Amino acid sequence: MRARERLLGAIEAELKAAGLPPLAWYDVLWELARSEDGRLRPYEIEERTLLTQYNLSRLIDRLEKEGLVRREVFAEDGRGRWVVVTDAGRKLRERMWIVYVGSIETHIGCKLADGEAKAIAGLLDRFL
């Protein structure tokens, strides 16, 4: 857990230094961007990220206020909503990825040989 916190802290610091929002924004925008039609229901985003429903609702509000996502009515259930990534959201996620991928390489990738990275990935897959 300490290693996770240190790594995430370093990644967050690099995003902040680049004038970019927190990693949670990236996570939501990434899940939306890679979904069919760039949209998910809020509970689907929650299932795919580590965000709790309460924190996710507040984050979606912020992303919508920034024009990065929009909400659409779910046709089959007028009470439900889709969260849809906008072009601005896709562009921000791409800008964030440039910093994020560099940070991953700096803090994780360059410290592991290919075999070690594969071994760790294989071990972690057991928990999924």
Number of C-alpha atoms within 10 A of each C-alpha: 6 7 8 9 10 12 16 16 13 16 22 20 16 17 21 14 11 12 10 18 15 15 20 16 20 21 17 27 28 19 19 25 20 11 14 9 10 18 24 21 16 18 13 14 22 19 11 12 14 13 16 12 14 9 13 20 15 11 16 20 15 14 18 18 11 12 14 21 26 19 18 14 12 13 10 8 8 9 8 13 18 19 22 22 27 19 13 13 25 19 13 17 23 15 15 20 16 11 18 19 12 14 20 15 12 13 15 12 15 10 11 13 10 10 9 12 14 12 12 11 11 11 11 10 9 7 6 5
